[in-house]
Amino acid sequence: MKDTLLYYQAALHGKLLRLTESDPEEGMATAEYAIGTIAAAAFAGVLLVVVKSGGIKAALTALIKQALQI
């Protein structure tokens, strides 16, 4: 009985050591990708609103027409 208890105590101690030695930044890459994706989508939304505005749309149309004439 005492040997079994010592075996489980050693096994638990080993698992606790592995848990405390893990990198505290582990798993942050996924959160960083999520924040980057949200920021890119927000930027695309703002850009879409700006490009669809009257003045910018006219300037882009004139630029494209001038480029196609050459």
Predicted model as a PDB file, atoms N, CA, C, CB and O in Angstrom, pLDDT in the B-factor column:
MODEL        1                                                                  
ATOM      1  N   MET A   1       0.822  -1.189   0.000  1.00 63.00           N  
ATOM      2  CA  MET A   1       0.000   0.000   0.000  1.00 63.00           C  
ATOM      3  C   MET A   1       0.871   1.260   0.000  1.00 63.00           C  
ATOM      4  CB  MET A   1      -0.938  -0.006   1.208  1.00 63.00           C  
ATOM      5  O   MET A   1       0.590   2.218  -0.721  1.00 63.00           O  
ATOM      6  N   LYS A   2       1.925   1.250   0.810  1.00 67.00           N  
ATOM      7  CA  LYS A   2       2.806   2.400   0.902  1.00 67.00           C  
ATOM      8  C   LYS A   2       3.532   2.636  -0.417  1.00 67.00           C  
ATOM      9  CB  LYS A   2       3.812   2.210   2.033  1.00 67.00           C  
ATOM     10  O   LYS A   2       3.733   3.781  -0.820  1.00 67.00           O  
ATOM     11  N   ASP A   3       3.931   1.544  -1.099  1.00 77.00           N  
ATOM     12  CA  ASP A   3       4.589   1.670  -2.399  1.00 77.00           C  
ATOM     13  C   ASP A   3       3.654   2.272  -3.434  1.00 77.00           C  
ATOM     14  CB  ASP A   3       5.089   0.312  -2.878  1.00 77.00           C  
ATOM     15  O   ASP A   3       4.071   3.101  -4.243  1.00 77.00           O  
ATOM     16  N   THR A   4       2.418   1.868  -3.413  1.00 78.00           N  
ATOM     17  CA  THR A   4       1.441   2.389  -4.361  1.00 78.00           C  
ATOM     18  C   THR A   4       1.217   3.882  -4.125  1.00 78.00           C  
ATOM     19  CB  THR A   4       0.111   1.619  -4.245  1.00 78.00           C  
ATOM     20  O   THR A   4       1.129   4.664  -5.072  1.00 78.00           O  
ATOM     21  N   LEU A   5       1.125   4.265  -2.856  1.00 75.00           N  
ATOM     22  CA  LEU A   5       0.940   5.664  -2.524  1.00 75.00           C  
ATOM     23  C   LEU A   5       2.141   6.502  -2.974  1.00 75.00           C  
ATOM     24  CB  LEU A   5       0.716   5.822  -1.022  1.00 75.00           C  
ATOM     25  O   LEU A   5       1.965   7.602  -3.499  1.00 75.00           O  
ATOM     26  N   LEU A   6       3.345   5.993  -2.775  1.00 78.00           N  
ATOM     27  CA  LEU A   6       4.545   6.710  -3.215  1.00 78.00           C  
ATOM     28  C   LEU A   6       4.596   6.819  -4.736  1.00 78.00           C  
ATOM     29  CB  LEU A   6       5.808   6.007  -2.699  1.00 78.00           C  
ATOM     30  O   LEU A   6       5.029   7.837  -5.276  1.00 78.00           O  
ATOM     31  N   TYR A   7       4.149   5.766  -5.428  1.00 76.00           N  
ATOM     32  CA  TYR A   7       4.130   5.787  -6.897  1.00 76.00           C  
ATOM     33  C   TYR A   7       3.199   6.897  -7.398  1.00 76.00           C  
ATOM     34  CB  TYR A   7       3.678   4.406  -7.460  1.00 76.00           C  
ATOM     35  O   TYR A   7       3.574   7.686  -8.265  1.00 76.00           O  
ATOM     36  N   TYR A   8       1.988   6.950  -6.845  1.00 74.00           N  
ATOM     37  CA  TYR A   8       1.037   7.970  -7.288  1.00 74.00           C  
ATOM     38  C   TYR A   8       1.482   9.374  -6.889  1.00 74.00           C  
ATOM     39  CB  TYR A   8      -0.344   7.685  -6.714  1.00 74.00           C  
ATOM     40  O   TYR A   8       1.249  10.335  -7.622  1.00 74.00           O  
ATOM     41  N   GLN A   9       2.118   9.492  -5.737  1.00 78.00           N  
ATOM     42  CA  GLN A   9       2.637  10.785  -5.308  1.00 78.00           C  
ATOM     43  C   GLN A   9       3.727  11.269  -6.265  1.00 78.00           C  
ATOM     44  CB  GLN A   9       3.184  10.696  -3.870  1.00 78.00           C  
ATOM     45  O   GLN A   9       3.757  12.446  -6.623  1.00 78.00           O  
ATOM     46  N   ALA A  10       4.608  10.383  -6.675  1.00 80.00           N  
ATOM     47  CA  ALA A  10       5.671  10.752  -7.608  1.00 80.00           C  
ATOM     48  C   ALA A  10       5.090  11.112  -8.975  1.00 80.00           C  
ATOM     49  CB  ALA A  10       6.688   9.606  -7.746  1.00 80.00           C  
ATOM     50  O   ALA A  10       5.541  12.060  -9.616  1.00 80.00           O  
ATOM     51  N   ALA A  11       4.094  10.354  -9.414  1.00 79.00           N  
ATOM     52  CA  ALA A  11       3.471  10.636 -10.705  1.00 79.00           C  
ATOM     53  C   ALA A  11       2.782  11.998 -10.686  1.00 79.00           C  
ATOM     54  CB  ALA A  11       2.462   9.534 -11.069  1.00 79.00           C  
ATOM     55  O   ALA A  11       2.894  12.766 -11.641  1.00 79.00           O  
ATOM     56  N   LEU A  12       2.069  12.298  -9.602  1.00 75.00           N  
ATOM     57  CA  LEU A  12       1.397  13.584  -9.477  1.00 75.00           C  
ATOM     58  C   LEU A  12       2.407  14.721  -9.416  1.00 75.00           C  
ATOM     59  CB  LEU A  12       0.506  13.602  -8.237  1.00 75.00           C  
ATOM     60  O   LEU A  12       2.201  15.775 -10.016  1.00 75.00           O  
ATOM     61  N   HIS A  13       3.485  14.508  -8.698  1.00 75.00           N  
ATOM     62  CA  HIS A  13       4.534  15.517  -8.605  1.00 75.00           C  
ATOM     63  C   HIS A  13       5.125  15.805  -9.986  1.00 75.00           C  
ATOM     64  CB  HIS A  13       5.639  15.058  -7.634  1.00 75.00           C  
ATOM     65  O   HIS A  13       5.363  16.964 -10.326  1.00 75.00           O  
ATOM     66  N   GLY A  14       5.363  14.762 -10.782  1.00 74.00           N  
ATOM     67  CA  GLY A  14       5.895  14.931 -12.131  1.00 74.00           C  
ATOM     68  C   GLY A  14       4.949  15.715 -13.020  1.00 74.00           C  
ATOM     69  O   GLY A  14       5.384  16.567 -13.796  1.00 74.00           O  
ATOM     70  N   LYS A  15       3.655  15.433 -12.911  1.00 74.00           N  
ATOM     71  CA  LYS A  15       2.674  16.163 -13.722  1.00 74.00           C  
ATOM     72  C   LYS A  15       2.588  17.633 -13.308  1.00 74.00           C  
ATOM     73  CB  LYS A  15       1.294  15.506 -13.604  1.00 74.00           C  
ATOM     74  O   LYS A  15       2.455  18.514 -14.158  1.00 74.00           O  
ATOM     75  N   LEU A  16       2.662  17.890 -12.020  1.00 71.00           N  
ATOM     76  CA  LEU A  16       2.627  19.276 -11.560  1.00 71.00           C  
ATOM     77  C   LEU A  16       3.850  20.046 -12.036  1.00 71.00           C  
ATOM     78  CB  LEU A  16       2.537  19.329 -10.038  1.00 71.00           C  
ATOM     79  O   LEU A  16       3.745  21.220 -12.390  1.00 71.00           O  
ATOM     80  N   LEU A  17       4.998  19.399 -12.048  1.00 67.00           N  
ATOM     81  CA  LEU A  17       6.204  20.060 -12.549  1.00 67.00           C  
ATOM     82  C   LEU A  17       6.063  20.415 -14.020  1.00 67.00           C  
ATOM     83  CB  LEU A  17       7.428  19.168 -12.343  1.00 67.00           C  
ATOM     84  O   LEU A  17       6.462  21.502 -14.440  1.00 67.00           O  
ATOM     85  N   ARG A  18       5.503  19.513 -14.796  1.00 70.00           N  
ATOM     86  CA  ARG A  18       5.319  19.795 -16.229  1.00 70.00           C  
ATOM     87  C   ARG A  18       4.340  20.941 -16.447  1.00 70.00           C  
ATOM     88  CB  ARG A  18       4.825  18.542 -16.964  1.00 70.00           C  
ATOM     89  O   ARG A  18       4.520  21.751 -17.356  1.00 70.00           O  
ATOM     90  N   LEU A  19       3.312  21.010 -15.623  1.00 65.00           N  
ATOM     91  CA  LEU A  19       2.344  22.096 -15.762  1.00 65.00           C  
ATOM     92  C   LEU A  19       2.947  23.447 -15.407  1.00 65.00           C  
ATOM     93  CB  LEU A  19       1.133  21.831 -14.889  1.00 65.00           C  
ATOM     94  O   LEU A  19       2.669  24.440 -16.079  1.00 65.00           O  
ATOM     95  N   THR A  20       3.752  23.501 -14.383  1.00 63.00           N  
ATOM     96  CA  THR A  20       4.321  24.780 -13.969  1.00 63.00           C  
ATOM     97  C   THR A  20       5.476  25.216 -14.852  1.00 63.00           C  
ATOM     98  CB  THR A  20       4.783  24.700 -12.539  1.00 63.00           C  
ATOM     99  O   THR A  20       5.827  26.395 -14.869  1.00 63.00           O  
ATOM    100  N   GLU A  21       6.079  24.280 -15.592  1.00 65.00           N  
ATOM    101  CA  GLU A  21       7.199  24.629 -16.457  1.00 65.00           C  
ATOM    102  C   GLU A  21       6.755  25.028 -17.853  1.00 65.00           C  
ATOM    103  CB  GLU A  21       8.157  23.476 -16.544  1.00 65.00           C  
ATOM    104  O   GLU A  21       7.596  25.392 -18.675  1.00 65.00           O  
ATOM    105  N   SER A  22       5.471  24.974 -18.145  1.00 63.00           N  
ATOM    106  CA  SER A  22       5.010  25.320 -19.484  1.00 63.00           C  
ATOM    107  C   SER A  22       5.148  26.820 -19.717  1.00 63.00           C  
ATOM    108  CB  SER A  22       3.551  24.875 -19.688  1.00 63.00           C  
ATOM    109  O   SER A  22       5.207  27.613 -18.777  1.00 63.00           O  
ATOM    110  N   ASP A  23       5.196  27.179 -20.969  1.00 63.00           N  
ATOM    111  CA  ASP A  23       5.364  28.573 -21.365  1.00 63.00           C  
ATOM    112  C   ASP A  23       4.091  29.356 -21.048  1.00 63.00           C  
ATOM    113  CB  ASP A  23       5.709  28.678 -22.874  1.00 63.00           C  
ATOM    114  O   ASP A  23       3.015  28.963 -21.496  1.00 63.00           O  
ATOM    115  N   PRO A  24       4.178  30.453 -20.287  1.00 62.00           N  
ATOM    116  CA  PRO A  24       2.975  31.220 -19.961  1.00 62.00           C  
ATOM    117  C   PRO A  24       2.357  31.913 -21.179  1.00 62.00           C  
ATOM    118  CB  PRO A  24       3.302  32.253 -18.908  1.00 62.00           C  
ATOM    119  O   PRO A  24       1.187  32.294 -21.140  1.00 62.00           O  
ATOM    120  N   GLU A  25       3.120  32.080 -22.249  1.00 64.00           N  
ATOM    121  CA  GLU A  25       2.609  32.719 -23.466  1.00 64.00           C  
ATOM    122  C   GLU A  25       2.005  31.706 -24.433  1.00 64.00           C  
ATOM    123  CB  GLU A  25       3.725  33.489 -24.160  1.00 64.00           C  
ATOM    124  O   GLU A  25       1.565  32.076 -25.522  1.00 64.00           O  
ATOM    125  N   GLU A  26       1.980  30.445 -24.049  1.00 63.00           N  
ATOM    126  CA  GLU A  26       1.458  29.404 -24.928  1.00 63.00           C  
ATOM    127  C   GLU A  26      -0.031  29.648 -25.176  1.00 63.00           C  
ATOM    128  CB  GLU A  26       1.691  27.994 -24.317  1.00 63.00           C  
ATOM    129  O   GLU A  26      -0.786  29.906 -24.239  1.00 63.00           O  
ATOM    130  N   GLY A  27      -0.442  29.567 -26.422  1.00 62.00           N  
ATOM    131  CA  GLY A  27      -1.836  29.801 -26.770  1.00 62.00           C  
ATOM    132  C   GLY A  27      -2.137  31.241 -27.146  1.00 62.00           C  
ATOM    133  O   GLY A  27      -3.247  31.539 -27.588  1.00 62.00           O  
ATOM    134  N   MET A  28      -1.192  32.124 -26.983  1.00 61.00           N  
ATOM    135  CA  MET A  28      -1.437  33.518 -27.307  1.00 61.00           C  
ATOM    136  C   MET A  28      -1.485  33.756 -28.810  1.00 61.00           C  
ATOM    137  CB  MET A  28      -0.374  34.387 -26.684  1.00 61.00           C  
ATOM    138  O   MET A  28      -2.088  34.732 -29.258  1.00 61.00           O  
ATOM    139  N   ALA A  29      -0.873  32.900 -29.584  1.00 73.00           N  
ATOM    140  CA  ALA A  29      -0.859  33.113 -31.034  1.00 73.00           C  
ATOM    141  C   ALA A  29      -2.283  33.135 -31.581  1.00 73.00           C  
ATOM    142  CB  ALA A  29      -0.032  32.013 -31.739  1.00 73.00           C  
ATOM    143  O   ALA A  29      -2.594  33.948 -32.452  1.00 73.00           O  
ATOM    144  N   THR A  30      -3.142  32.265 -31.091  1.00 78.00           N  
ATOM    145  CA  THR A  30      -4.517  32.220 -31.577  1.00 78.00           C  
ATOM    146  C   THR A  30      -5.249  33.518 -31.248  1.00 78.00           C  
ATOM    147  CB  THR A  30      -5.262  31.020 -30.972  1.00 78.00           C  
ATOM    148  O   THR A  30      -5.979  34.048 -32.085  1.00 78.00           O  
ATOM    149  N   ALA A  31      -5.059  34.025 -30.050  1.00 80.00           N  
ATOM    150  CA  ALA A  31      -5.707  35.287 -29.675  1.00 80.00           C  
ATOM    151  C   ALA A  31      -5.170  36.435 -30.516  1.00 80.00           C  
ATOM    152  CB  ALA A  31      -5.497  35.583 -28.178  1.00 80.00           C  
ATOM    153  O   ALA A  31      -5.924  37.322 -30.916  1.00 80.00           O  
ATOM    154  N   GLU A  32      -3.878  36.422 -30.782  1.00 84.00           N  
ATOM    155  CA  GLU A  32      -3.293  37.481 -31.602  1.00 84.00           C  
ATOM    156  C   GLU A  32      -3.832  37.428 -33.028  1.00 84.00           C  
ATOM    157  CB  GLU A  32      -1.765  37.368 -31.612  1.00 84.00           C  
ATOM    158  O   GLU A  32      -4.103  38.468 -33.628  1.00 84.00           O  
ATOM    159  N   TYR A  33      -3.989  36.219 -33.573  1.00 86.00           N  
ATOM    160  CA  TYR A  33      -4.565  36.096 -34.914  1.00 86.00           C  
ATOM    161  C   TYR A  33      -6.005  36.597 -34.929  1.00 86.00           C  
ATOM    162  CB  TYR A  33      -4.506  34.636 -35.397  1.00 86.00           C  
ATOM    163  O   TYR A  33      -6.420  37.255 -35.883  1.00 86.00           O  
ATOM    164  N   ALA A  34      -6.761  36.296 -33.896  1.00 89.00           N  
ATOM    165  CA  ALA A  34      -8.157  36.740 -33.834  1.00 89.00           C  
ATOM    166  C   ALA A  34      -8.236  38.264 -33.793  1.00 89.00           C  
ATOM    167  CB  ALA A  34      -8.861  36.139 -32.601  1.00 89.00           C  
ATOM    168  O   ALA A  34      -9.048  38.860 -34.501  1.00 89.00           O  
ATOM    169  N   ILE A  35      -7.407  38.893 -32.978  1.00 92.00           N  
ATOM    170  CA  ILE A  35      -7.413  40.350 -32.885  1.00 92.00           C  
ATOM    171  C   ILE A  35      -6.969  40.966 -34.206  1.00 92.00           C  
ATOM    172  CB  ILE A  35      -6.502  40.826 -31.739  1.00 92.00           C  
ATOM    173  O   ILE A  35      -7.534  41.966 -34.648  1.00 92.00           O  
ATOM    174  N   GLY A  36      -5.956  40.372 -34.839  1.00 89.00           N  
ATOM    175  CA  GLY A  36      -5.502  40.863 -36.142  1.00 89.00           C  
ATOM    176  C   GLY A  36      -6.582  40.751 -37.207  1.00 89.00           C  
ATOM    177  O   GLY A  36      -6.741  41.648 -38.035  1.00 89.00           O  
ATOM    178  N   THR A  37      -7.319  39.655 -37.186  1.00 91.00           N  
ATOM    179  CA  THR A  37      -8.402  39.453 -38.153  1.00 91.00           C  
ATOM    180  C   THR A  37      -9.516  40.468 -37.934  1.00 91.00           C  
ATOM    181  CB  THR A  37      -8.962  38.023 -38.048  1.00 91.00           C  
ATOM    182  O   THR A  37     -10.047  41.024 -38.895  1.00 91.00           O  
ATOM    183  N   ILE A  38      -9.870  40.711 -36.690  1.00 94.00           N  
ATOM    184  CA  ILE A  38     -10.913  41.702 -36.387  1.00 94.00           C  
ATOM    185  C   ILE A  38     -10.460  43.097 -36.821  1.00 94.00           C  
ATOM    186  CB  ILE A  38     -11.254  41.693 -34.871  1.00 94.00           C  
ATOM    187  O   ILE A  38     -11.246  43.863 -37.380  1.00 94.00           O  
ATOM    188  N   ALA A  39      -9.197  43.423 -36.562  1.00 93.00           N  
ATOM    189  CA  ALA A  39      -8.678  44.735 -36.957  1.00 93.00           C  
ATOM    190  C   ALA A  39      -8.669  44.878 -38.477  1.00 93.00           C  
ATOM    191  CB  ALA A  39      -7.258  44.945 -36.396  1.00 93.00           C  
ATOM    192  O   ALA A  39      -8.999  45.944 -38.999  1.00 93.00           O  
ATOM    193  N   ALA A  40      -8.297  43.820 -39.191  1.00 94.00           N  
ATOM    194  CA  ALA A  40      -8.288  43.880 -40.653  1.00 94.00           C  
ATOM    195  C   ALA A  40      -9.700  44.044 -41.202  1.00 94.00           C  
ATOM    196  CB  ALA A  40      -7.639  42.619 -41.237  1.00 94.00           C  
ATOM    197  O   ALA A  40      -9.911  44.794 -42.155  1.00 94.00           O  
ATOM    198  N   ALA A  41     -10.665  43.350 -40.611  1.00 95.00           N  
ATOM    199  CA  ALA A  41     -12.050  43.483 -41.064  1.00 95.00           C  
ATOM    200  C   ALA A  41     -12.579  44.888 -40.795  1.00 95.00           C  
ATOM    201  CB  ALA A  41     -12.943  42.442 -40.373  1.00 95.00           C  
ATOM    202  O   ALA A  41     -13.294  45.449 -41.625  1.00 95.00           O  
ATOM    203  N   ALA A  42     -12.234  45.460 -39.643  1.00 95.00           N  
ATOM    204  CA  ALA A  42     -12.670  46.827 -39.330  1.00 95.00           C  
ATOM    205  C   ALA A  42     -12.037  47.820 -40.299  1.00 95.00           C  
ATOM    206  CB  ALA A  42     -12.306  47.197 -37.871  1.00 95.00           C  
ATOM    207  O   ALA A  42     -12.705  48.740 -40.772  1.00 95.00           O  
ATOM    208  N   PHE A  43     -10.747  47.637 -40.597  1.00 95.00           N  
ATOM    209  CA  PHE A  43     -10.073  48.521 -41.547  1.00 95.00           C  
ATOM    210  C   PHE A  43     -10.700  48.410 -42.930  1.00 95.00           C  
ATOM    211  CB  PHE A  43      -8.577  48.192 -41.618  1.00 95.00           C  
ATOM    212  O   PHE A  43     -10.871  49.418 -43.616  1.00 95.00           O  
ATOM    213  N   ALA A  44     -11.047  47.184 -43.348  1.00 95.00           N  
ATOM    214  CA  ALA A  44     -11.690  46.991 -44.656  1.00 95.00           C  
ATOM    215  C   ALA A  44     -13.049  47.685 -44.689  1.00 95.00           C  
ATOM    216  CB  ALA A  44     -11.853  45.482 -44.967  1.00 95.00           C  
ATOM    217  O   ALA A  44     -13.426  48.259 -45.710  1.00 95.00           O  
ATOM    218  N   GLY A  45     -13.785  47.636 -43.584  1.00 93.00           N  
ATOM    219  CA  GLY A  45     -15.083  48.322 -43.526  1.00 93.00           C  
ATOM    220  C   GLY A  45     -14.937  49.827 -43.645  1.00 93.00           C  
ATOM    221  O   GLY A  45     -15.694  50.476 -44.367  1.00 93.00           O  
ATOM    222  N   VAL A  46     -13.966  50.380 -42.938  1.00 92.00           N  
ATOM    223  CA  VAL A  46     -13.719  51.830 -43.021  1.00 92.00           C  
ATOM    224  C   VAL A  46     -13.276  52.207 -44.431  1.00 92.00           C  
ATOM    225  CB  VAL A  46     -12.644  52.269 -41.987  1.00 92.00           C  
ATOM    226  O   VAL A  46     -13.742  53.205 -44.980  1.00 92.00           O  
ATOM    227  N   LEU A  47     -12.400  51.433 -45.009  1.00 89.00           N  
ATOM    228  CA  LEU A  47     -11.924  51.695 -46.364  1.00 89.00           C  
ATOM    229  C   LEU A  47     -13.065  51.632 -47.372  1.00 89.00           C  
ATOM    230  CB  LEU A  47     -10.833  50.698 -46.746  1.00 89.00           C  
ATOM    231  O   LEU A  47     -13.120  52.439 -48.299  1.00 89.00           O  
ATOM    232  N   LEU A  48     -13.967  50.686 -47.198  1.00 89.00           N  
ATOM    233  CA  LEU A  48     -15.114  50.565 -48.094  1.00 89.00           C  
ATOM    234  C   LEU A  48     -16.010  51.800 -48.008  1.00 89.00           C  
ATOM    235  CB  LEU A  48     -15.921  49.304 -47.761  1.00 89.00           C  
ATOM    236  O   LEU A  48     -16.484  52.297 -49.030  1.00 89.00           O  
ATOM    237  N   VAL A  49     -16.239  52.289 -46.807  1.00 89.00           N  
ATOM    238  CA  VAL A  49     -17.056  53.496 -46.636  1.00 89.00           C  
ATOM    239  C   VAL A  49     -16.381  54.694 -47.289  1.00 89.00           C  
ATOM    240  CB  VAL A  49     -17.307  53.777 -45.139  1.00 89.00           C  
ATOM    241  O   VAL A  49     -17.044  55.501 -47.939  1.00 89.00           O  
ATOM    242  N   VAL A  50     -15.070  54.816 -47.121  1.00 85.00           N  
ATOM    243  CA  VAL A  50     -14.342  55.948 -47.694  1.00 85.00           C  
ATOM    244  C   VAL A  50     -14.362  55.886 -49.219  1.00 85.00           C  
ATOM    245  CB  VAL A  50     -12.891  55.971 -47.182  1.00 85.00           C  
ATOM    246  O   VAL A  50     -14.593  56.896 -49.884  1.00 85.00           O  
ATOM    247  N   VAL A  51     -14.121  54.700 -49.769  1.00 83.00           N  
ATOM    248  CA  VAL A  51     -14.077  54.558 -51.230  1.00 83.00           C  
ATOM    249  C   VAL A  51     -15.449  54.788 -51.854  1.00 83.00           C  
ATOM    250  CB  VAL A  51     -13.557  53.169 -51.614  1.00 83.00           C  
ATOM    251  O   VAL A  51     -15.536  55.282 -52.978  1.00 83.00           O  
ATOM    252  N   LYS A  52     -16.515  54.442 -51.150  1.00 84.00           N  
ATOM    253  CA  LYS A  52     -17.861  54.633 -51.698  1.00 84.00           C  
ATOM    254  C   LYS A  52     -18.361  56.070 -51.557  1.00 84.00           C  
ATOM    255  CB  LYS A  52     -18.830  53.695 -51.014  1.00 84.00           C  
ATOM    256  O   LYS A  52     -19.415  56.408 -52.097  1.00 84.00           O  
ATOM    257  N   SER A  53     -17.625  56.917 -50.844  1.00 84.00           N  
ATOM    258  CA  SER A  53     -18.061  58.307 -50.705  1.00 84.00           C  
ATOM    259  C   SER A  53     -17.931  59.019 -52.056  1.00 84.00           C  
ATOM    260  CB  SER A  53     -17.228  59.044 -49.610  1.00 84.00           C  
ATOM    261  O   SER A  53     -17.122  58.626 -52.896  1.00 84.00           O  
ATOM    262  N   GLY A  54     -18.721  60.053 -52.253  1.00 84.00           N  
ATOM    263  CA  GLY A  54     -18.819  60.724 -53.549  1.00 84.00           C  
ATOM    264  C   GLY A  54     -17.507  61.264 -54.092  1.00 84.00           C  
ATOM    265  O   GLY A  54     -17.152  60.983 -55.237  1.00 84.00           O  
ATOM    266  N   GLY A  55     -16.781  62.034 -53.292  1.00 85.00           N  
ATOM    267  CA  GLY A  55     -15.552  62.668 -53.765  1.00 85.00           C  
ATOM    268  C   GLY A  55     -14.467  61.663 -54.115  1.00 85.00           C  
ATOM    269  O   GLY A  55     -13.809  61.791 -55.148  1.00 85.00           O  
ATOM    270  N   ILE A  56     -14.280  60.682 -53.279  1.00 84.00           N  
ATOM    271  CA  ILE A  56     -13.256  59.659 -53.525  1.00 84.00           C  
ATOM    272  C   ILE A  56     -13.636  58.818 -54.745  1.00 84.00           C  
ATOM    273  CB  ILE A  56     -13.076  58.750 -52.277  1.00 84.00           C  
ATOM    274  O   ILE A  56     -12.783  58.478 -55.565  1.00 84.00           O  
ATOM    275  N   LYS A  57     -14.924  58.489 -54.856  1.00 83.00           N  
ATOM    276  CA  LYS A  57     -15.390  57.684 -55.992  1.00 83.00           C  
ATOM    277  C   LYS A  57     -15.145  58.425 -57.305  1.00 83.00           C  
ATOM    278  CB  LYS A  57     -16.895  57.346 -55.841  1.00 83.00           C  
ATOM    279  O   LYS A  57     -14.704  57.815 -58.279  1.00 83.00           O  
ATOM    280  N   ALA A  58     -15.421  59.726 -57.349  1.00 87.00           N  
ATOM    281  CA  ALA A  58     -15.208  60.518 -58.558  1.00 87.00           C  
ATOM    282  C   ALA A  58     -13.721  60.608 -58.892  1.00 87.00           C  
ATOM    283  CB  ALA A  58     -15.801  61.926 -58.387  1.00 87.00           C  
ATOM    284  O   ALA A  58     -13.332  60.514 -60.056  1.00 87.00           O  
ATOM    285  N   ALA A  59     -12.890  60.792 -57.858  1.00 87.00           N  
ATOM    286  CA  ALA A  59     -11.449  60.885 -58.101  1.00 87.00           C  
ATOM    287  C   ALA A  59     -10.888  59.564 -58.618  1.00 87.00           C  
ATOM    288  CB  ALA A  59     -10.719  61.299 -56.820  1.00 87.00           C  
ATOM    289  O   ALA A  59     -10.057  59.558 -59.527  1.00 87.00           O  
ATOM    290  N   LEU A  60     -11.331  58.456 -58.053  1.00 84.00           N  
ATOM    291  CA  LEU A  60     -10.863  57.150 -58.523  1.00 84.00           C  
ATOM    292  C   LEU A  60     -11.341  56.856 -59.946  1.00 84.00           C  
ATOM    293  CB  LEU A  60     -11.341  56.048 -57.578  1.00 84.00           C  
ATOM    294  O   LEU A  60     -10.599  56.306 -60.759  1.00 84.00           O  
ATOM    295  N   THR A  61     -12.590  57.231 -60.235  1.00 88.00           N  
ATOM    296  CA  THR A  61     -13.118  57.027 -61.584  1.00 88.00           C  
ATOM    297  C   THR A  61     -12.328  57.841 -62.597  1.00 88.00           C  
ATOM    298  CB  THR A  61     -14.606  57.404 -61.647  1.00 88.00           C  
ATOM    299  O   THR A  61     -11.995  57.331 -63.666  1.00 88.00           O  
ATOM    300  N   ALA A  62     -12.023  59.087 -62.286  1.00 90.00           N  
ATOM    301  CA  ALA A  62     -11.238  59.936 -63.183  1.00 90.00           C  
ATOM    302  C   ALA A  62      -9.833  59.372 -63.374  1.00 90.00           C  
ATOM    303  CB  ALA A  62     -11.162  61.370 -62.637  1.00 90.00           C  
ATOM    304  O   ALA A  62      -9.303  59.389 -64.485  1.00 90.00           O  
ATOM    305  N   LEU A  63      -9.234  58.878 -62.307  1.00 90.00           N  
ATOM    306  CA  LEU A  63      -7.901  58.291 -62.391  1.00 90.00           C  
ATOM    307  C   LEU A  63      -7.895  57.050 -63.268  1.00 90.00           C  
ATOM    308  CB  LEU A  63      -7.388  57.947 -61.003  1.00 90.00           C  
ATOM    309  O   LEU A  63      -6.983  56.864 -64.074  1.00 90.00           O  
ATOM    310  N   ILE A  64      -8.899  56.203 -63.120  1.00 90.00           N  
ATOM    311  CA  ILE A  64      -8.976  54.990 -63.933  1.00 90.00           C  
ATOM    312  C   ILE A  64      -9.236  55.337 -65.396  1.00 90.00           C  
ATOM    313  CB  ILE A  64     -10.079  54.055 -63.404  1.00 90.00           C  
ATOM    314  O   ILE A  64      -8.634  54.740 -66.288  1.00 90.00           O  
ATOM    315  N   LYS A  65     -10.123  56.293 -65.651  1.00 92.00           N  
ATOM    316  CA  LYS A  65     -10.397  56.708 -67.031  1.00 92.00           C  
ATOM    317  C   LYS A  65      -9.134  57.272 -67.692  1.00 92.00           C  
ATOM    318  CB  LYS A  65     -11.530  57.760 -67.061  1.00 92.00           C  
ATOM    319  O   LYS A  65      -8.849  56.981 -68.853  1.00 92.00           O  
ATOM    320  N   GLN A  66      -8.388  58.076 -66.943  1.00 91.00           N  
ATOM    321  CA  GLN A  66      -7.151  58.650 -67.487  1.00 91.00           C  
ATOM    322  C   GLN A  66      -6.122  57.550 -67.755  1.00 91.00           C  
ATOM    323  CB  GLN A  66      -6.565  59.705 -66.513  1.00 91.00           C  
ATOM    324  O   GLN A  66      -5.411  57.604 -68.759  1.00 91.00           O  
ATOM    325  N   ALA A  67      -6.036  56.581 -66.894  1.00 92.00           N  
ATOM    326  CA  ALA A  67      -5.085  55.493 -67.068  1.00 92.00           C  
ATOM    327  C   ALA A  67      -5.444  54.633 -68.277  1.00 92.00           C  
ATOM    328  CB  ALA A  67      -5.029  54.634 -65.810  1.00 92.00           C  
ATOM    329  O   ALA A  67      -4.557  54.144 -68.975  1.00 92.00           O  
ATOM    330  N   LEU A  68      -6.726  54.448 -68.524  1.00 92.00           N  
ATOM    331  CA  LEU A  68      -7.154  53.616 -69.654  1.00 92.00           C  
ATOM    332  C   LEU A  68      -7.022  54.334 -71.002  1.00 92.00           C  
ATOM    333  CB  LEU A  68      -8.594  53.178 -69.452  1.00 92.00           C  
ATOM    334  O   LEU A  68      -6.990  53.674 -72.041  1.00 92.00           O  
ATOM    335  N   GLN A  69      -6.946  55.650 -71.007  1.00 89.00           N  
ATOM    336  CA  GLN A  69      -6.802  56.404 -72.243  1.00 89.00           C  
ATOM    337  C   GLN A  69      -5.393  56.344 -72.802  1.00 89.00           C  
ATOM    338  CB  GLN A  69      -7.192  57.833 -72.019  1.00 89.00           C  
ATOM    339  O   GLN A  69      -5.195  56.551 -74.000  1.00 89.00           O  
ATOM    340  N   ILE A  70      -4.423  56.068 -71.968  1.00 64.00           N  
ATOM    341  CA  ILE A  70      -3.022  56.068 -72.427  1.00 64.00           C  
ATOM    342  C   ILE A  70      -2.702  54.844 -73.225  1.00 64.00           C  
ATOM    343  CB  ILE A  70      -2.073  56.162 -71.257  1.00 64.00           C  
ATOM    344  O   ILE A  70      -1.571  54.686 -73.685  1.00 64.00           O  
TER     345      ILE A  70                                                      
ENDMDL                                                                          
END                                                                             
